[in-house]
Amino acid sequence: MSSFPPSARPFPLFSIGFRPFFLAAGLYAAWSAIAWICFYVRGAEPPHIWDDMAAWHGHEMLFGFVASVVAGFLLTAVPNWTKARPIRAWPLAVMVAVWSAGRLAMHGYFPGSATVAAAIDVLFLPMLGLSLLPAVIRGHSTRNVVFFILIALLTAMNTIIHAGMAG
């Protein structure tokens, strides 16, 4: 039985973390593979903030695809491990929107500088960590601290990559 009254039930896609993020990861992987092949065959220039296609591809596989899979896993597993309520409905939709905005920024769809694109892209992982923090604290789940270390390392790596691209 759902804890939501019938009129307040979230859209099924946003009822638990793995649904939108695993779907996004799958769609993004397929789209990125097609885009990569098209760019490679045509010899196209990389999106405006990248020097070369291999760097763009590597970044997007790690901070686009893998970050989405990690988010889907953690947003589903941590509430189960800590017996906390999962993030759902509009807060989950906002997280998906931030991840999507990062992908669009990395493909050059937002006007502006590489700094603006980097700021949009780097925002997602800290947002993920902060969204999980209350459940881990309330659940006294010290073994889950390792995930915050991994999220912090991924955020640092992403920031360093963007700083390197900016010169």
N, C-alpha and C positions, 0 to 999 in steps of 0.2 A: 504494500500500500504506500502510495506517495505521501510525503509530508507536506506537499503543497495542496491547497484547495484547487479544485478543477479549473477555476478561472486564472490561477496564478502559476500553473505548471509551465516550466520553461520549454521552449522549443526543443524537441528531442535531441537535435544536434548539439545543443549547449547544455545538456543535462549532466554530462560528466566529461572530464578533461580529455580522455583518449579519443572521443569521437571527432571533434573538430580538428585536433592536432594530427591524428593519424591520417585522416582524410586529406588534410592540407599537405602533409609530408608526401603522401602517395601522388597527389596531383602535381605537386611542385617537382618531385623527382621526374615524373614523366615529361612535364613541360620543359624542365631544365635540360633533360637529355635531348629533346627535339631542338631546343634553342641552341644548345652547344653544337650539335651536328650542323645546323644551318649556318651558324657563325663560322664554324671550321671550314665547311665546304665552300662557302662564299668568300672566305677571307675577310669577313667583316671586322670592323673595329669593335673593341670591347666597349661596354657602357662607359660613359664619359669620365667616370671616376677611377677607372682601372687602366693600368699600363698594358696588361696582356691578358689574354683569354684564360690561360692556365691558372693565373692567380685568382681571377674572378670565379672560375669553376671550382677551384679548391675552397675558396671562401664560402661559396653558396652551398656546397655539399656539407660543410661542417656547421656553419652558422645559420643555414637555411633549413636543409633537410634534417640533419642530426638534431639540431636544437628543437625542431618541431616534435620529433619522436621522443626526445628526452622530456619535453614539456608534457606531452600526452601521458607518458609513463608516470612521471612524478605527480601530476595532478590527479591521477587515479590511484596510485599506490600509497602515497603519503596519507590521504584521508583513511584508507583502509588500515594502515599500520597504526595510526594514532587515534582511530575511532572519532575523528573530527568530521564535520560536514564538508563535503567537497565544494570547490568553487564551481558555480554553475550560473546559468542564465546570463544576465548582462555583464557581470564581471569577467566571465569566461569569454564572452563575445568581444569585450574590449581587449583582452589578451591576444585573441586571434587577430584582431584588427591591428594591433601593434606589431605582431609578427609579420603580418601581410604588408604593412607599411614599410617595414625593414626590407622585405624582399623587393618591393617596388622601387625603393630607394636604391638598392644595389643594382637594379636593372636600368637605372637612369630615368625613371619615370617622374621623379619630382624635380621641378626646376630648382636651381640653386647650386651651391657649392658642394664639394666633397665633404666639407665639415658638417653641413646640414644632413646629408645622406648618412654620414657616420653616426651622428647623434641619434637619428631615427633608428638605425640598425642596432646600435649598442644598447638601446633602452630595453629591449625585450628580456634578456637574461636576468638583469637585476629585478625587473618586474616579476618574473617567475619566482625568483628566490624570496622576494618580499611577500608574495602571495602564499607561499608555503610556510613561512616563519611562524605565524600564529598557531597553526596546527601542531607543529613540532614543539613549540614552547608549552602549549596547553597539555599536550600528550606526554610531556617529559621524555621525549624520544631522542635521547642523546646519540643513539647509533645513526640517526639520520643527518647528523651534522656533516658527515662526509659529502652529502649532496650539495650542501652550501659551499663547501670548499671547491668542489668541481664546478659549480656555477660561477663562483668567483674567479677561478682559473680560466674558464671559457670567456668570461667577460673581459678579463685582463688580456687574453690572447687576441680577442676581437678588437679591443682598443689599440693594442700595439700594431696590429695589421693595418688598421685605419690610419694610425699615426705615420706608419711607414709609407703608405700610399700617398699621404699628404705631403711627405717630404720632411 
